[in-house]
């Protein structure tokens, strides 16, 4: 029997279909050995050696793994094809007493029969360069987290965290917010004329005066221009016709998939990551059992295999026709620092269409698979071709411009249209216009506008910015951004990320003491150093030593400084119901709260009630106020203000009344449904418009 060790249990059934009866598949459920969660575990005086420990919850799992390994004729480690997966392989080999220099490692970019069989025929040694790159990242992040977070907690508020990449992502969000606040809008006016010819309506926009670009800045300038324009004939000055082509987009990388899923499907990073993981590991498909649908999902490469490319071109030919297939296959250049060990994200088989498996997939999985499938098809299709017409129309000394654009050949747009954040331009099909032709004017309109500040970041645009600036890597984008809201450093206003006061305070403090380390340029530089370790250009201990030499001095300076950004407590007239002393308004990680001034003798705390934080309801158990609060992961729940006496909590908004059947709390589900939190009692309320 051969033992194949993988990470995720969800892959087991998918793999066993292809491996056959002579193989046993065992899942580690991620890391089995790591830095301990509650201690620093880095020996700063011994070349930064990490102290790894068996994860407490994996002791029984390891015992089972060792037992299966002792009965195996051969052990093959098939963890994920990235640095993290390579490190897990190394830890598994250590626990099992395997020599990492033996050919015990296999990898595949997709869980298909062909890829798995090929991997079995090509075992290799564990790549220690990749392992060391992962170790260096882990050690560096542990140093930043364990050395910097306590300083933030001491100088700003309790239980704060900092991160080498996380804090830079927060800095981007805060700086964008400051830019928006400092933005001074400038007034401008747009003048448009409505025309019609041959029953085709079109518009032209004022763009020039005396053949120079014009920008009308106020009402006075508009009135002056309109006075002359309205007494002038509109005559065609020039007609320019051009042909343009639009090239197909590259297949998805992790970041472009995350961006498109949010922009087109409204799926958050967390939902997209979860759904993509399921599609990669395998889903139950009617009549097929468990099968994987897409290739590996953590990648910044746009490369695809020759076989996949050929299969896609054949599919396009059959479904759309030969003219939709370019003469030469489309090949896309990956960015300079891309880890090109595996392919772009694509469907494993062109024959498994989204519609074929729609009934077997969840809504999110179907929509994401369809997006990935169509993007891959589009990436191998011909260019879209357009006919463009640019017409200048003169009204005295003022010049107007009309633009027409017609799709002549759909090309890749027959399958996929790219999303754009830009405002839609008023582009239409124009009638046939000739030079010196007088054009009928139906109406002239003027509209006051103001320049707009840059948009706040969405999760998608922040991922894009992080990728463009070289901070973080495909496996870290989602986790980094999610933690900003989970720890209340940012909130969401619709799709947009807004820094909280706490987030801004953290960024301000880091700028004062750690601006040489917590910045885009340095973080991107360190990512490149990690790449150099992976490519065997640098020794990992030396990279960490160089980082620590600079960082340790900053830590000492910040810790010794008397500067504090803590908000001093504010005394109130509210008396503590437990000891009679006055309550103080204090600030914690999740905002303001009331704490007894007799602390630590009296540890009474309660929510701080302001106009912004009114009670959500009355407690059904004791009649006191119930407030909406958040967990450390950002999830909303409802709790009685009497934390010790009553301690009522609910994930749903309580009505303040009890169930007539069982006496438990009634809660609201949606706008109109009231149900019992314990039994089946439910009633629908009528809601008037």
N, C-alpha and C positions, 0 to 999 in steps of 0.2 A: 504494500500500500504506500502511495506517495501522499505526503501532507502538503497542502497549499495553504499558506497563511495570508489572509487578506485583512483589510481594515474594517469595512462596513458589513454588518450581517445582511443588509439588504442585497448585497451582491451574490450571496452564497447560492441561492437557487438558480440565478442566472448562469453562474459559472459551472455549476454541477451539470447543467444540461450539455455543456460542451466537453467537459473533462471525462465523463464516463465513470464506470464503477470502480476503477482502480485508484481513484483519488478520494481523499478526505479533504474537505474545505473547512478551515477554522478562522473565525473573525476575531480580531483583537479589540474591536470597538474603539479604534483610535489608538492613542499612545498607551503603552503599558508601563513605561518608565519615563519619568520626567523630573524637572526641578520641583521640589516640594512646594506646596501652595503657601505654607505659613512660615517659611524661613528663606533667607537670602540665598543661601546654597551656592555662592560663588566665592572661591578663595582668591581674594584680591592679592594676597601675598605669595601665591603659588601659581603664577602664570595664568590666573583667571580660570582655573580648573573648575568645571561645574560638578556639583555633587548630586547625582541622579538617585532617585528612589523609586521603588515599585509603587505605582499609584495604589492608594489604600483600597479602592473599590475593585482592583484587578487581581488581588491575591488568589482568589479561587479560580479566576479565569486562567491565570498563569499556571496554576497547579494542573488544570485540565489540559492546557496546551502542552506542558511538559510530559504528561502521561501519554498523550496522543503522539508526541514527537518520539518518545522512546519506542513506540511500536512501528514507527514509519521506516520504510526502506530508504526514502529520500525526502528531504525537506526543501520546499521551494517557497520563497517569500515574494508575494505578489501585491505589495502595498502600492499606493498611488504613484503615478509617474511624475513626481515633483520632489523638491528638496525635503518637504515634510515627510512624504512617503518614504524617501530614502533613509531619513533619520529613524523612522519607525522600524524599517527593515534592520537597521544597525542595532537598535535596542532589542528587537526580537532575537537577532543572532546572539547578542550578548547573554540574554536570559537563557537561551537554549544551549549556550556553549559552542555555537558554531563559529568557525573561522570565517570572518568576512571576506577573506581573500579566496575562498572557494566559490565555485559557481553555484550559488544558492539563491540568486536574485533573478526574478523574471518580471517583465513589465509589458503592459499593453495599453494602447491609447483608447481602445474601445472594447467593450465586452461582447465580442462576436466570435463565432466559431473559428473563423479564419485567423483573427488576431490572437486568440488564446492558443491555438495549435502552433502558430508561428512562435509565440513567446516561449512555449515549452521546448521548442527546438533550439532556442538561443539563450540559454541561461548565462548569466554573467556574474562577476564579483560585485559586491556592494561598492558603489562609487563614494569613496571617502571624501572626495572634494565637495560633493553635494552635501554630504553629512556635515562636514566642517562649516560650510556656508550656513546651514540651518543652525548649527550650534552657535556660531558667531552671532546670528540674529537673535537667538534665544537669550544668550548671555547679555548682549547689548541692551535688549529690551528689559531684561530683568534688572540690570544696573540702573537704567533710567527710572523704571517703575518703583523700585524699592528705595532708591536714594532720593529721588525728586518728589515723589508723592508725599512723604512725611513732611517735607518742607512746606509744600502747599497747604497741607492740613494744619500745620503749625501757624502759618502766616495768614491764611485766608479763612478756612472753615474746616470742620472735621471731616474725615473720611473722603478726602478728594483723591483723585488719581491723575497721574500724568503719563504720557506715553510718547515714545520717540516719534512715531508717525501720527498718533491720535492728536497730540497737542498742536502739530503743524496743520492738520486738517481743521481743527478748531480755529486756529489763527487765520486761515483763509476765510472762514465764515465770518469771523469778527471783523476782519479788515474790510470785507465786502459790505458789511452793515454800516461801518463807519463811513465808507465811501458814499453809500446811499444817503446817510444823514447829512453829509457835508455837500452833497450835490446841490447846485443852484440851477434850477430849470431856466432855460432861455425860451422866450416867446418867439414863435414864428407862425407864418400863415401860409396855407396852401390854397391856391386858386385853381379850380378845375372848370373846364368847359365841356358841356354835353353836346354831342353831335349825332347826326343820323344821315346815312346814305344807303340807298338800295335796301331800306328797311333793316339795316344793321346799325344798332346803337353802339357808340363808343365814346370814350372820354380822352381829353388831352389835359396836360398839367403844365402850368406856367413854370418855365425853367430859366429863362434868360431875358436880359434887357441889353439892347445894342450888342448882341452876340456875346455877351458875358454872363456868366452864371449869376443869377439873382436870388437873394434870400430876403423875403419881406419880413421885417422884424416887428412891425406894429400896425395898428389900425390905420394910422395916418398914411403910411406907405402903401397900404392896400387900397385905400380910397383914391389915392393919387393914381395908382396903376389902373384901377377899374375905370376911372373917368376917361382915360385914353383908350383902354381896351374896348370898352362898350361902343365906342364910336368908330371902331376899325373893322374892316373886313378880315375874316380868317382865311388866309391863303396858304396852300401847301407849299412849303419851301423846298424840302428834299425828302426823298423816299429811299431808304437804304434797306436792301434785302440781304440777309445772311443765312447761312446754314450752320447750326451748332450741334454738337454731340455731347451726350452725358454718359460718362463711363459707369459701369456697374460698380456697386460698393463691394468691398472685401467681405468674405465670410466673417462670422462673429468671432471676436475674442471675448474674454470674460467681461471686460469693461464695456465694449460696444453692445453686448447682449444685455447687460444690466441697464444701460442707458435707454435702449430701445424698448425694453420691457416696461420701464417706468413711463416713458414718453408716449408709447403707443397703446400699452395695455393697462397702465395705471398700477402696475405691480411694484411693490416696494422691493428694496434690495433683499430683505429677509425672505419675502415670498418667492422672489426670483431664484435666489440661491437654493432654497428648499426644493422648489419644483425642478430645477435643473439637476440637482443631485439625484432625485428620484428617476428622472429620465435617463441619466447616465448609469445608475446602478441596476435599473430594471423595474419594469411595471408589469402587472398581470394583464395580458391581452387575450381576449376570448379566442379560444381555439389554438393558441400558441403557447400558453403558460407564461412564465416570467421571462421577458426579453428586454434588453437594453435598447434604447432608441437613438441615443446621441453619443458622440465621442466625449473625451475627457473635458471637463468644464472649467478648469483653472488653467488658462493659457493666455499668453499675449502674442501668440504666433498666428499669422494669417495663412500659413502654408497648409496645403492639403495634399494627400497622396495622389500619385499619378492614377492609381486605380479608381479612387473616388471621383477624381476629375473626369475621367473617361466615362464612368457610369452616369455622371450628371449630364454630360454633353449628349450622351445617347438618349437619356430621358427627355431632355429639352427638344431634341430632334423629333422624337416620336410624338410628343404632346403639342409642341408649338411650331415645328417646322425647321428646315435647315437654315433659313435666313435668321433665326434667332440664336444660332450658334456661331460665335466668332471663328474666323479662319484659324487662328492660333489660340490655344487655351489661355484664359486670363490667369496671370500670376501676379500676386501682390507682395510688395516688399514689406517686411516686418520692420518695426522701429529698431533703432540701433541696439538697444539693450534688451531686446526680446529674448526670452528663454525658449529657443526654438527646438526643444527636445520632443515636442509633440505638435499635433496639428491644431488648426482652428476648430471651433465648435461646429459640427455638422451632423446631419443624420447618418446613421450607420448604413442604412439601406434606402435607396431611392424608391424601392418598391413598397415600403411601408409608408404610405401617404398619411397625412394627418386625418383625412376623412375615414380612412380604413380603420384607424384605432380610436376614433373620437368617442365611441360608446364605451371604451375601456378606460378612458382617462378622466381624471378630475378636470374641472373647468380650467384651473390654472395650468395644469400639465398640458392639456390640449392646446390652449392658446399659445403657450411658450414653444411647444414643439412645432406648431404651425409657423411661428415667427422664425425659428431656427431653420426649418425646412425651406421656407420661401426665400430667406436671405441667402442660403447656400445655392439654391437654383439660380437666383438673380446674379450671384457673383460669377457664374459661368456663362452668362448670356451676353448677347450683343449690346452695343451701345444704343441708347435712345437718340433719335434724330429729330431735330426741330427746324422749322422755318421761322425766321424772325424778321419782323418788319419794324423799322424805326422811322417815324415820320415827324418832321418838324413842321409846325404850322405857325405862320407869322401873323400877328395882329398888330400892325403898325411896327413899332420898334421892339415890341415884346414877342418873345418866342415861346410857343407851347410844344409839348412833346407827347406823341401817342405811340404806344408800344403794342405790338401784336405778336403773339407766339402761337404757333400751331404745331402739334405733335404729328410728325410725318411717319415715323416708325417707332412703335412702342418699345422695342427691345426689352431690356430688363424690367421696365416699368409695367409690363404686362403682368408681372408677378409681384413686384415689390416697389413701394414708393418710400423714399427717404423722408424722415421727419425733420422739420425745420422749426426752430424757435423764432425765426424772423417773422415779422408781420407779412401777411399775404399782400403781394403787389397787385395793383389793379391792371391785370393783363388780360386782354380779350382778343378775339379774332377781329381784324380790321377789314373793312370793305376795300375794294380796289381804289387807290388814290393816286392821282397823277400830279406831277409838279405844276405849280401855278394854278391849280384848281381851287376855286372858291368853295369853302366848306360851310355848310349850314350850322348855325349855333342855336341850340334849343334853350340852353340855360347856362349861366355862369354862377358858380358858387364859390364863396370864400369860407375857410374854416380856420379858426384859431387853434393852434397846438402849442405844446411845450415839449422841449427835449426831456427825455426820460433818463433816470439814473440807471446804472447797470442792475440787472435783475438779481434778486437773492439767489443763492444756490439751492437747487433741488438735490436730492440724493444723486440723481443721474448726472447733473452738471458738475457736482463735486467730484464724482468718480472720474469724469472726463478731465477735470482740472488736475487731479492727483496724477492721473496717467500722463498727461502732457508735461507736467512738471517733474515727473520721475520719482514721485514719493509713493511708497507702498508698492505692492505687487498684486497680481490677480487674486491670490488667495487671501489677501488682507483687506481689500477695499470694503466689502460689506461689513465685516466685523468692526473695522475702524470707525465707519460712519454711524453704524447702529449704536455704538457705545456713547456717542455724543448726545443722543436723545435719551438713552437709557439712564445716563448719569445726570440728566438735567442741565447739561452744558448748552444744549440747544433745545428749542421746541419746534413744532411744526405749525406753520400757518398755511393750511391747505397742503400743497406740495412743497412749500418753501421752508428752508431751515432758517430759524431766527435764533441768534445767540441770546442766552439768558444773561441777567446781570452777573450771575456766578461765572458763566463762561467768559464774559468780557473781563471780569476781574482776574481770572486765571491767566488769560492771554496778556493782560497788562503787566501782571507780575513777572511772567516768563520773559516778556520783552525787556524788563528792567534788568534781570539777572542772568538770563540764559539765551539772549538773542543770538549769540554766536553758534548755538547748537540747535535750538528750536526754531529753525527757519527752513524755507524751501530748499535753498541752495545746498546747505550742509546735509540735509536729510537725503537729497538726491545723490550727493557725493557718497554718502555711506551706503546707499543701495548699490552704487557702482562698485564700491569696495567689496561688498558681499558677492557681487557677480564675479569679481576677480578671484575670490576664494574658490568659487564653484568651478572656475576655469583653470585652477591650479596656478594662478599668477601671484597670489599672495598667501602667506601663512596666517591662519586665523587668529592665533594668539597675538601676533604683531598688530593686526588691525584693531583688536580690542584695546591693546596697550596704548596705541596712538589716540584712540577715542578717550580713554580714561584719563590720560595725562592732562587733557584740556578740561574735561568735564568735572574732575574732582576739585579743581581750583574754583570753579564756578559754584559748586555745592558749598564749599567752605565759606566763600564770600557771602552767599545768600543766607546761610545759616547764622553767620555772625552778625549780620545786619540787624539793626533795631527796627527797620521798616516793617510795619505790619499793615495788612489790608483787611483785617478783621473788622466787621461792623460792631461797634460797641453796643451792649444791650441797652434798651430804653425802658425806663421804669414806667409802669402803668398804674392806674387806680384800681385795677382788678386784684382782688384778694384771693390768695390760694385757699381753696376750700379744705385743704388738709392741715395746714399749719397757721393760716392767717396772715402770712407775710405777703408783700406785694409781688405780683407776677411781672416778669421782665419780657420784653420782646427781644428774642434772640434770632439769629440767622443760622440755619443749618444747611446741609447739602440739598434739601428739597424745599428751601425757602424759609419764610419766617414762621416762628412758633412761639408759644408762651411757655416760659420756664420759671419755676419758683426762685425768688431771690435768695432763698435759704438753702440753695444747693451748695454742697452735696448732702447736707443733712436731710433735706426734703427734695426728692427727685420728681416731683409732680410736673408733668408737661401736658400741654393741650394745644389744639390747633389755634392759630391766631386768626381771629375773625375780623375781616375787613370788608369794605364794599366789594372788593374784587373776589373775596373768598367768603361768600355767604353760605349759611348752612344749606345743604342739598335737600334735607328732609328732617323729619323727627324720628327719633329712634323708636321702633315698634315695641321694644322691650322695656325701656325706662322713661321714654318721653323727652330725653335730652336731644341736643342737636346732633345730626349726622353730617359729616363733611366728606367731600370727594377728595381722596388722597391718591398717591401714586406709589407703586412698588419700586424697588431699586432698578427694575427693568423697564420702568415707564408705564406699566399697566395700571389703569384706574380701578380703584375699589372704594367702597363706602364704609366708614367706621364711626361708631359712637364716640363723642368727645370724652366720655367717661371710660378711659382706657383700662382702668383697673377694676372698677366696680361692676360695669356692664360688659364691656369688651365686645359689643355686637359688631360684626363685620359682614359684608356681603359684596359679591362681584356685581350685583344688579342693584339699581336704585330702589331703596325701600319706600313703600307708600306711607309708612308711619302707623299702619294698622296691622291687625293679626288675622290669620286665616280663620274663617268661621267653622272650618271642618276640623283642623288639627291644632290651632292655636299658635302656629309658627308665623314668621314674618311674611307679609305679602310684598312682592317686588314687581317692578315694571319691566316688561319685555317689549321694547319698541315703544311707539307712541300710544298705542291703544290697548295693549294686552296687560292685564294684571294677573299674576299667578302666584301660587304658594311656593315658597322656597324649599318646602319639604314634601308636600303631597301633590296630587294631580289637580287640585282646585285651580280653575282658570276662568276668567271672565273678560270679555271684550267691551271696552268703553266706547261710546259714540263721541267722536271729536268733530266739533263744528268748524267750518272754514273761517 
